Amino acid sequence: MADFAFSSYVQVGEHRYRERFGLDFEDFVVGQVFKHRPGLTISQQDNVEESMDTLNQAMIHFDAHYASKTEFQRPLVVSTLTLQRLIGMTWKTFAKRVRILGWADISMTRPVFGGDTLYAETEIKDAQDIPGNPTCGKLTVITKGINQDGTMICSMEYDMLVYRRGAVPFENAGY
C-alpha cells in the first residue's frame, strides 16, 4: 500500500511519520478565529499550588472561610494560573511561535473558580512582515478565555513572532 501525504504529519522515512503542530506565518489571515481544544478544568488544588508557587498570599485564593465572607463567596483562581492555561491551550495552533513579544492588554472580565472549565479562542488581529527577517513574521492576536457557561472570563492582546513556512529549525529533522 502506498504512503499518503497527511497535513498533520511529516514523513521522516519510509512508512514513518512524525506529528506536525502549528501553522506557518503564511497561513494566518486577519479576521481568522481559532477555537483551541481541548478545554481544561481548573481544580482548587491547581489554584492552591499556583498561589504557593508564586508566593501569592492573598487569602481569597486558598482560604475558603475567608473567601466566603467576600463578594465572591468562594476562593478565586489566581489570575496567573488562568493566563498560563489559556496561553498553553493555544500551543497546537501557534506551535511555530518563536516567542511572545509582549502584551498590549490583559483584561480579567469575570471571576474563575475551582471546578470551572476553560476554553480558549484566538482572533488574528494583524499579520506583518518583518523587513530584513526572512524567517518569521509578526502576529497580533486576541486570545479570549471562555468558561463552561460560554461566558468570557479573560481577554488578552499580544504580539508574537511566528516562523515562516520552511524556516522552523527542527521541522525537517528525522527524529
mmCIF file of the C-alpha atoms, coordinates in Angstrom:
data_MODEL
# 
_entry.id   MODEL 
# 
loop_
_atom_site.group_PDB 
_atom_site.id 
_atom_site.type_symbol 
_atom_site.label_atom_id 
_atom_site.label_alt_id 
_atom_site.label_comp_id 
_atom_site.label_asym_id 
_atom_site.label_entity_id 
_atom_site.label_seq_id 
_atom_site.pdbx_PDB_ins_code 
_atom_site.Cartn_x 
_atom_site.Cartn_y 
_atom_site.Cartn_z 
_atom_site.occupancy 
_atom_site.B_iso_or_equiv 
_atom_site.pdbx_formal_charge 
_atom_site.auth_seq_id 
_atom_site.auth_comp_id 
_atom_site.auth_asym_id 
_atom_site.auth_atom_id 
_atom_site.pdbx_PDB_model_num 
ATOM 1   C CA . MET A 1 1   ? 0.000   0.000  0.000  1.00 0.00 ? 1   MET A CA 1 
ATOM 2   C CA . ALA A 1 2   ? 1.327   3.449  -0.920 1.00 0.00 ? 2   ALA A CA 1 
ATOM 3   C CA . ASP A 1 3   ? 2.139   6.134  1.667  1.00 0.00 ? 3   ASP A CA 1 
ATOM 4   C CA . PHE A 1 4   ? -0.112  9.199  1.600  1.00 0.00 ? 4   PHE A CA 1 
ATOM 5   C CA . ALA A 1 5   ? 0.516   12.844 2.428  1.00 0.00 ? 5   ALA A CA 1 
ATOM 6   C CA . PHE A 1 6   ? -1.076  13.871 5.727  1.00 0.00 ? 6   PHE A CA 1 
ATOM 7   C CA . SER A 1 7   ? -1.436  17.548 6.618  1.00 0.00 ? 7   SER A CA 1 
ATOM 8   C CA . SER A 1 8   ? -0.782  16.876 10.306 1.00 0.00 ? 8   SER A CA 1 
ATOM 9   C CA . TYR A 1 9   ? 2.288   14.698 9.764  1.00 0.00 ? 9   TYR A CA 1 
ATOM 10  C CA . VAL A 1 10  ? 5.749   14.992 8.230  1.00 0.00 ? 10  VAL A CA 1 
ATOM 11  C CA . GLN A 1 11  ? 7.240   11.969 6.537  1.00 0.00 ? 11  GLN A CA 1 
ATOM 12  C CA . VAL A 1 12  ? 10.604  11.182 8.166  1.00 0.00 ? 12  VAL A CA 1 
ATOM 13  C CA . GLY A 1 13  ? 11.332  7.867  6.450  1.00 0.00 ? 13  GLY A CA 1 
ATOM 14  C CA . GLU A 1 14  ? 9.751   5.058  4.525  1.00 0.00 ? 14  GLU A CA 1 
ATOM 15  C CA . HIS A 1 15  ? 6.365   4.398  6.133  1.00 0.00 ? 15  HIS A CA 1 
ATOM 16  C CA . ARG A 1 16  ? 7.408   6.641  9.072  1.00 0.00 ? 16  ARG A CA 1 
ATOM 17  C CA . TYR A 1 17  ? 5.745   9.896  10.141 1.00 0.00 ? 17  TYR A CA 1 
ATOM 18  C CA . ARG A 1 18  ? 6.094   12.480 12.878 1.00 0.00 ? 18  ARG A CA 1 
ATOM 19  C CA . GLU A 1 19  ? 3.212   14.606 14.106 1.00 0.00 ? 19  GLU A CA 1 
ATOM 20  C CA . ARG A 1 20  ? 3.301   18.217 12.975 1.00 0.00 ? 20  ARG A CA 1 
ATOM 21  C CA . PHE A 1 21  ? 1.769   21.018 15.005 1.00 0.00 ? 21  PHE A CA 1 
ATOM 22  C CA . GLY A 1 22  ? 1.319   24.675 14.334 1.00 0.00 ? 22  GLY A CA 1 
ATOM 23  C CA . LEU A 1 23  ? 0.573   26.805 11.348 1.00 0.00 ? 23  LEU A CA 1 
ATOM 24  C CA . ASP A 1 24  ? 3.148   28.726 9.365  1.00 0.00 ? 24  ASP A CA 1 
ATOM 25  C CA . PHE A 1 25  ? 3.069   32.527 9.394  1.00 0.00 ? 25  PHE A CA 1 
ATOM 26  C CA . GLU A 1 26  ? 1.740   32.472 5.821  1.00 0.00 ? 26  GLU A CA 1 
ATOM 27  C CA . ASP A 1 27  ? -1.342  30.505 6.951  1.00 0.00 ? 27  ASP A CA 1 
ATOM 28  C CA . PHE A 1 28  ? -2.651  33.327 9.145  1.00 0.00 ? 28  PHE A CA 1 
ATOM 29  C CA . VAL A 1 29  ? -5.071  35.968 7.840  1.00 0.00 ? 29  VAL A CA 1 
ATOM 30  C CA . VAL A 1 30  ? -6.540  38.923 9.701  1.00 0.00 ? 30  VAL A CA 1 
ATOM 31  C CA . GLY A 1 31  ? -10.015 38.047 10.972 1.00 0.00 ? 31  GLY A CA 1 
ATOM 32  C CA . GLN A 1 32  ? -9.468  34.305 11.409 1.00 0.00 ? 32  GLN A CA 1 
ATOM 33  C CA . VAL A 1 33  ? -10.736 32.881 14.710 1.00 0.00 ? 33  VAL A CA 1 
ATOM 34  C CA . PHE A 1 34  ? -9.307  29.640 16.094 1.00 0.00 ? 34  PHE A CA 1 
ATOM 35  C CA . LYS A 1 35  ? -11.147 27.685 18.788 1.00 0.00 ? 35  LYS A CA 1 
ATOM 36  C CA . HIS A 1 36  ? -8.481  25.807 20.738 1.00 0.00 ? 36  HIS A CA 1 
ATOM 37  C CA . ARG A 1 37  ? -9.323  22.406 22.151 1.00 0.00 ? 37  ARG A CA 1 
ATOM 38  C CA . PRO A 1 38  ? -9.388  20.575 24.452 1.00 0.00 ? 38  PRO A CA 1 
ATOM 39  C CA . GLY A 1 39  ? -10.706 22.667 27.305 1.00 0.00 ? 39  GLY A CA 1 
ATOM 40  C CA . LEU A 1 40  ? -9.241  22.366 30.780 1.00 0.00 ? 40  LEU A CA 1 
ATOM 41  C CA . THR A 1 41  ? -10.963 22.135 34.144 1.00 0.00 ? 41  THR A CA 1 
ATOM 42  C CA . ILE A 1 42  ? -9.144  24.074 36.856 1.00 0.00 ? 42  ILE A CA 1 
ATOM 43  C CA . SER A 1 43  ? -9.158  22.416 40.273 1.00 0.00 ? 43  SER A CA 1 
ATOM 44  C CA . GLN A 1 44  ? -8.917  24.163 43.605 1.00 0.00 ? 44  GLN A CA 1 
ATOM 45  C CA . GLN A 1 45  ? -5.703  22.180 44.149 1.00 0.00 ? 45  GLN A CA 1 
ATOM 46  C CA . ASP A 1 46  ? -4.253  23.726 40.955 1.00 0.00 ? 46  ASP A CA 1 
ATOM 47  C CA . ASN A 1 47  ? -5.217  27.102 42.406 1.00 0.00 ? 47  ASN A CA 1 
ATOM 48  C CA . VAL A 1 48  ? -3.624  26.485 45.812 1.00 0.00 ? 48  VAL A CA 1 
ATOM 49  C CA . GLU A 1 49  ? -0.407  25.237 44.199 1.00 0.00 ? 49  GLU A CA 1 
ATOM 50  C CA . GLU A 1 50  ? -0.209  28.301 41.921 1.00 0.00 ? 50  GLU A CA 1 
ATOM 51  C CA . SER A 1 51  ? -0.753  30.563 44.940 1.00 0.00 ? 51  SER A CA 1 
ATOM 52  C CA . MET A 1 52  ? 2.072   28.877 46.828 1.00 0.00 ? 52  MET A CA 1 
ATOM 53  C CA . ASP A 1 53  ? 4.398   28.627 43.797 1.00 0.00 ? 53  ASP A CA 1 
ATOM 54  C CA . THR A 1 54  ? 4.066   32.359 43.082 1.00 0.00 ? 54  THR A CA 1 
ATOM 55  C CA . LEU A 1 55  ? 4.077   33.356 46.774 1.00 0.00 ? 55  LEU A CA 1 
ATOM 56  C CA . ASN A 1 56  ? 0.654   34.943 46.275 1.00 0.00 ? 56  ASN A CA 1 
ATOM 57  C CA . GLN A 1 57  ? -0.587  35.090 49.849 1.00 0.00 ? 57  GLN A CA 1 
ATOM 58  C CA . ALA A 1 58  ? -3.952  36.715 49.184 1.00 0.00 ? 58  ALA A CA 1 
ATOM 59  C CA . MET A 1 59  ? -6.230  34.549 51.295 1.00 0.00 ? 59  MET A CA 1 
ATOM 60  C CA . ILE A 1 60  ? -9.077  34.814 48.788 1.00 0.00 ? 60  ILE A CA 1 
ATOM 61  C CA . HIS A 1 61  ? -7.278  32.204 46.673 1.00 0.00 ? 61  HIS A CA 1 
ATOM 62  C CA . PHE A 1 62  ? -6.877  29.408 49.227 1.00 0.00 ? 62  PHE A CA 1 
ATOM 63  C CA . ASP A 1 63  ? -8.869  30.115 52.412 1.00 0.00 ? 63  ASP A CA 1 
ATOM 64  C CA . ALA A 1 64  ? -12.477 29.036 51.784 1.00 0.00 ? 64  ALA A CA 1 
ATOM 65  C CA . HIS A 1 65  ? -13.698 30.501 55.097 1.00 0.00 ? 65  HIS A CA 1 
ATOM 66  C CA . TYR A 1 66  ? -12.162 33.877 54.345 1.00 0.00 ? 66  TYR A CA 1 
ATOM 67  C CA . ALA A 1 67  ? -13.432 33.786 50.740 1.00 0.00 ? 67  ALA A CA 1 
ATOM 68  C CA . SER A 1 68  ? -16.959 33.004 51.968 1.00 0.00 ? 68  SER A CA 1 
ATOM 69  C CA . LYS A 1 69  ? -17.047 36.489 53.539 1.00 0.00 ? 69  LYS A CA 1 
ATOM 70  C CA . THR A 1 70  ? -16.190 38.242 50.231 1.00 0.00 ? 70  THR A CA 1 
ATOM 71  C CA . GLU A 1 71  ? -18.452 39.247 47.342 1.00 0.00 ? 71  GLU A CA 1 
ATOM 72  C CA . PHE A 1 72  ? -17.405 36.030 45.535 1.00 0.00 ? 72  PHE A CA 1 
ATOM 73  C CA . GLN A 1 73  ? -18.250 33.712 48.480 1.00 0.00 ? 73  GLN A CA 1 
ATOM 74  C CA . ARG A 1 74  ? -15.650 31.142 47.419 1.00 0.00 ? 74  ARG A CA 1 
ATOM 75  C CA . PRO A 1 75  ? -11.940 31.084 46.539 1.00 0.00 ? 75  PRO A CA 1 
ATOM 76  C CA . LEU A 1 76  ? -10.932 32.826 43.318 1.00 0.00 ? 76  LEU A CA 1 
ATOM 77  C CA . VAL A 1 77  ? -8.479  31.224 40.908 1.00 0.00 ? 77  VAL A CA 1 
ATOM 78  C CA . VAL A 1 78  ? -5.187  33.123 40.744 1.00 0.00 ? 78  VAL A CA 1 
ATOM 79  C CA . SER A 1 79  ? -5.033  35.217 37.554 1.00 0.00 ? 79  SER A CA 1 
ATOM 80  C CA . THR A 1 80  ? -1.577  33.939 36.609 1.00 0.00 ? 80  THR A CA 1 
ATOM 81  C CA . LEU A 1 81  ? -2.933  30.374 36.527 1.00 0.00 ? 81  LEU A CA 1 
ATOM 82  C CA . THR A 1 82  ? -5.767  31.437 34.216 1.00 0.00 ? 82  THR A CA 1 
ATOM 83  C CA . LEU A 1 83  ? -3.366  33.229 31.871 1.00 0.00 ? 83  LEU A CA 1 
ATOM 84  C CA . GLN A 1 84  ? -0.898  30.324 31.809 1.00 0.00 ? 84  GLN A CA 1 
ATOM 85  C CA . ARG A 1 85  ? -3.580  27.800 30.959 1.00 0.00 ? 85  ARG A CA 1 
ATOM 86  C CA . LEU A 1 86  ? -5.088  29.948 28.200 1.00 0.00 ? 86  LEU A CA 1 
ATOM 87  C CA . ILE A 1 87  ? -1.702  30.551 26.538 1.00 0.00 ? 87  ILE A CA 1 
ATOM 88  C CA . GLY A 1 88  ? -0.950  26.835 26.891 1.00 0.00 ? 88  GLY A CA 1 
ATOM 89  C CA . MET A 1 89  ? -4.203  25.915 25.153 1.00 0.00 ? 89  MET A CA 1 
ATOM 90  C CA . THR A 1 90  ? -3.083  27.844 22.050 1.00 0.00 ? 90  THR A CA 1 
ATOM 91  C CA . TRP A 1 91  ? 0.093   25.829 21.529 1.00 0.00 ? 91  TRP A CA 1 
ATOM 92  C CA . LYS A 1 92  ? -1.187  23.478 18.778 1.00 0.00 ? 92  LYS A CA 1 
ATOM 93  C CA . THR A 1 93  ? -2.185  26.425 16.589 1.00 0.00 ? 93  THR A CA 1 
ATOM 94  C CA . PHE A 1 94  ? 0.874   28.515 17.429 1.00 0.00 ? 94  PHE A CA 1 
ATOM 95  C CA . ALA A 1 95  ? 3.457   25.727 17.862 1.00 0.00 ? 95  ALA A CA 1 
ATOM 96  C CA . LYS A 1 96  ? 5.671   27.538 15.357 1.00 0.00 ? 96  LYS A CA 1 
ATOM 97  C CA . ARG A 1 97  ? 5.757   30.578 17.616 1.00 0.00 ? 97  ARG A CA 1 
ATOM 98  C CA . VAL A 1 98  ? 9.289   31.842 18.107 1.00 0.00 ? 98  VAL A CA 1 
ATOM 99  C CA . ARG A 1 99  ? 8.310   33.888 21.151 1.00 0.00 ? 99  ARG A CA 1 
ATOM 100 C CA . ILE A 1 100 ? 5.739   36.247 22.586 1.00 0.00 ? 100 ILE A CA 1 
ATOM 101 C CA . LEU A 1 101 ? 6.924   39.830 22.188 1.00 0.00 ? 101 LEU A CA 1 
ATOM 102 C CA . GLY A 1 102 ? 4.603   41.458 24.712 1.00 0.00 ? 102 GLY A CA 1 
ATOM 103 C CA . TRP A 1 103 ? 1.048   42.108 25.811 1.00 0.00 ? 103 TRP A CA 1 
ATOM 104 C CA . ALA A 1 104 ? -0.892  45.245 24.865 1.00 0.00 ? 104 ALA A CA 1 
ATOM 105 C CA . ASP A 1 105 ? -3.826  44.367 27.132 1.00 0.00 ? 105 ASP A CA 1 
ATOM 106 C CA . ILE A 1 106 ? -4.885  41.771 29.680 1.00 0.00 ? 106 ILE A CA 1 
ATOM 107 C CA . SER A 1 107 ? -8.443  42.036 30.987 1.00 0.00 ? 107 SER A CA 1 
ATOM 108 C CA . MET A 1 108 ? -9.843  39.680 33.601 1.00 0.00 ? 108 MET A CA 1 
ATOM 109 C CA . THR A 1 109 ? -13.550 40.143 32.862 1.00 0.00 ? 109 THR A CA 1 
ATOM 110 C CA . ARG A 1 110 ? -15.177 37.558 35.171 1.00 0.00 ? 110 ARG A CA 1 
ATOM 111 C CA . PRO A 1 111 ? -14.015 35.512 38.160 1.00 0.00 ? 111 PRO A CA 1 
ATOM 112 C CA . VAL A 1 112 ? -12.720 31.959 37.745 1.00 0.00 ? 112 VAL A CA 1 
ATOM 113 C CA . PHE A 1 113 ? -13.349 29.357 40.449 1.00 0.00 ? 113 PHE A CA 1 
ATOM 114 C CA . GLY A 1 114 ? -12.027 25.858 41.122 1.00 0.00 ? 114 GLY A CA 1 
ATOM 115 C CA . GLY A 1 115 ? -14.140 23.461 39.077 1.00 0.00 ? 115 GLY A CA 1 
ATOM 116 C CA . ASP A 1 116 ? -14.555 25.872 36.140 1.00 0.00 ? 116 ASP A CA 1 
ATOM 117 C CA . THR A 1 117 ? -13.641 24.560 32.704 1.00 0.00 ? 117 THR A CA 1 
ATOM 118 C CA . LEU A 1 118 ? -11.779 26.978 30.473 1.00 0.00 ? 118 LEU A CA 1 
ATOM 119 C CA . TYR A 1 119 ? -11.705 27.130 26.695 1.00 0.00 ? 119 TYR A CA 1 
ATOM 120 C CA . ALA A 1 120 ? -9.617  29.459 24.548 1.00 0.00 ? 120 ALA A CA 1 
ATOM 121 C CA . GLU A 1 121 ? -10.198 31.100 21.203 1.00 0.00 ? 121 GLU A CA 1 
ATOM 122 C CA . THR A 1 122 ? -7.887  33.415 19.320 1.00 0.00 ? 122 THR A CA 1 
ATOM 123 C CA . GLU A 1 123 ? -8.602  36.025 16.671 1.00 0.00 ? 123 GLU A CA 1 
ATOM 124 C CA . ILE A 1 124 ? -5.857  37.170 14.316 1.00 0.00 ? 124 ILE A CA 1 
ATOM 125 C CA . LYS A 1 125 ? -5.896  40.974 14.580 1.00 0.00 ? 125 LYS A CA 1 
ATOM 126 C CA . ASP A 1 126 ? -2.837  41.791 12.450 1.00 0.00 ? 126 ASP A CA 1 
ATOM 127 C CA . ALA A 1 127 ? -0.132  39.986 10.459 1.00 0.00 ? 127 ALA A CA 1 
ATOM 128 C CA . GLN A 1 128 ? 3.004   41.858 9.430  1.00 0.00 ? 128 GLN A CA 1 
ATOM 129 C CA . ASP A 1 129 ? 6.141   41.043 7.529  1.00 0.00 ? 129 ASP A CA 1 
ATOM 130 C CA . ILE A 1 130 ? 9.318   41.994 9.347  1.00 0.00 ? 130 ILE A CA 1 
ATOM 131 C CA . PRO A 1 131 ? 11.691  43.823 6.985  1.00 0.00 ? 131 PRO A CA 1 
ATOM 132 C CA . GLY A 1 132 ? 15.038  42.070 6.820  1.00 0.00 ? 132 GLY A CA 1 
ATOM 133 C CA . ASN A 1 133 ? 13.800  38.953 8.617  1.00 0.00 ? 133 ASN A CA 1 
ATOM 134 C CA . PRO A 1 134 ? 13.175  36.094 6.179  1.00 0.00 ? 134 PRO A CA 1 
ATOM 135 C CA . THR A 1 135 ? 12.482  33.503 8.897  1.00 0.00 ? 135 THR A CA 1 
ATOM 136 C CA . CYS A 1 136 ? 9.419   34.883 10.694 1.00 0.00 ? 136 CYS A CA 1 
ATOM 137 C CA . GLY A 1 137 ? 6.560   37.354 10.724 1.00 0.00 ? 137 GLY A CA 1 
ATOM 138 C CA . LYS A 1 138 ? 4.717   39.183 13.496 1.00 0.00 ? 138 LYS A CA 1 
ATOM 139 C CA . LEU A 1 139 ? 1.155   38.384 14.535 1.00 0.00 ? 139 LEU A CA 1 
ATOM 140 C CA . THR A 1 140 ? -1.055  40.469 16.798 1.00 0.00 ? 140 THR A CA 1 
ATOM 141 C CA . VAL A 1 141 ? -3.744  38.288 18.348 1.00 0.00 ? 141 VAL A CA 1 
ATOM 142 C CA . ILE A 1 142 ? -6.560  38.494 20.866 1.00 0.00 ? 142 ILE A CA 1 
ATOM 143 C CA . THR A 1 143 ? -6.998  35.339 22.935 1.00 0.00 ? 143 THR A CA 1 
ATOM 144 C CA . LYS A 1 144 ? -10.214 35.033 24.910 1.00 0.00 ? 144 LYS A CA 1 
ATOM 145 C CA . GLY A 1 145 ? -10.879 32.672 27.774 1.00 0.00 ? 145 GLY A CA 1 
ATOM 146 C CA . ILE A 1 146 ? -14.408 31.286 27.834 1.00 0.00 ? 146 ILE A CA 1 
ATOM 147 C CA . ASN A 1 147 ? -15.843 29.262 30.718 1.00 0.00 ? 147 ASN A CA 1 
ATOM 148 C CA . GLN A 1 148 ? -18.173 26.259 30.622 1.00 0.00 ? 148 GLN A CA 1 
ATOM 149 C CA . ASP A 1 149 ? -21.220 28.572 30.529 1.00 0.00 ? 149 ASP A CA 1 
ATOM 150 C CA . GLY A 1 150 ? -19.937 30.412 27.445 1.00 0.00 ? 150 GLY A CA 1 
ATOM 151 C CA . THR A 1 151 ? -19.002 33.498 29.483 1.00 0.00 ? 151 THR A CA 1 
ATOM 152 C CA . MET A 1 152 ? -15.809 35.342 28.567 1.00 0.00 ? 152 MET A CA 1 
ATOM 153 C CA . ILE A 1 153 ? -13.580 35.392 31.657 1.00 0.00 ? 153 ILE A CA 1 
ATOM 154 C CA . CYS A 1 154 ? -10.443 36.919 30.146 1.00 0.00 ? 154 CYS A CA 1 
ATOM 155 C CA . SER A 1 155 ? -9.174  38.707 27.063 1.00 0.00 ? 155 SER A CA 1 
ATOM 156 C CA . MET A 1 156 ? -5.558  39.367 26.184 1.00 0.00 ? 156 MET A CA 1 
ATOM 157 C CA . GLU A 1 157 ? -3.986  41.051 23.202 1.00 0.00 ? 157 GLU A CA 1 
ATOM 158 C CA . TYR A 1 158 ? -0.384  40.242 22.452 1.00 0.00 ? 158 TYR A CA 1 
ATOM 159 C CA . ASP A 1 159 ? 2.234   40.145 19.705 1.00 0.00 ? 159 ASP A CA 1 
ATOM 160 C CA . MET A 1 160 ? 4.264   37.112 18.745 1.00 0.00 ? 160 MET A CA 1 
ATOM 161 C CA . LEU A 1 161 ? 6.835   36.067 16.194 1.00 0.00 ? 161 LEU A CA 1 
ATOM 162 C CA . VAL A 1 162 ? 5.884   33.010 14.118 1.00 0.00 ? 162 VAL A CA 1 
ATOM 163 C CA . TYR A 1 163 ? 8.171   31.045 11.823 1.00 0.00 ? 163 TYR A CA 1 
ATOM 164 C CA . ARG A 1 164 ? 7.543   31.224 8.089  1.00 0.00 ? 164 ARG A CA 1 
ATOM 165 C CA . ARG A 1 165 ? 6.995   28.078 6.044  1.00 0.00 ? 165 ARG A CA 1 
ATOM 166 C CA . GLY A 1 166 ? 10.206  26.054 5.893  1.00 0.00 ? 166 GLY A CA 1 
ATOM 167 C CA . ALA A 1 167 ? 12.061  28.200 8.443  1.00 0.00 ? 167 ALA A CA 1 
ATOM 168 C CA . VAL A 1 168 ? 11.499  26.132 11.613 1.00 0.00 ? 168 VAL A CA 1 
ATOM 169 C CA . PRO A 1 169 ? 14.941  24.784 12.592 1.00 0.00 ? 169 PRO A CA 1 
ATOM 170 C CA . PHE A 1 170 ? 13.639  21.381 13.766 1.00 0.00 ? 170 PHE A CA 1 
ATOM 171 C CA . GLU A 1 171 ? 10.777  20.901 11.281 1.00 0.00 ? 171 GLU A CA 1 
ATOM 172 C CA . ASN A 1 172 ? 12.591  18.573 8.892  1.00 0.00 ? 172 ASN A CA 1 
ATOM 173 C CA . ALA A 1 173 ? 14.673  16.725 11.467 1.00 0.00 ? 173 ALA A CA 1 
ATOM 174 C CA . GLY A 1 174 ? 14.425  12.976 11.093 1.00 0.00 ? 174 GLY A CA 1 
ATOM 175 C CA . TYR A 1 175 ? 13.713  12.215 14.754 1.00 0.00 ? 175 TYR A CA 1 
# 
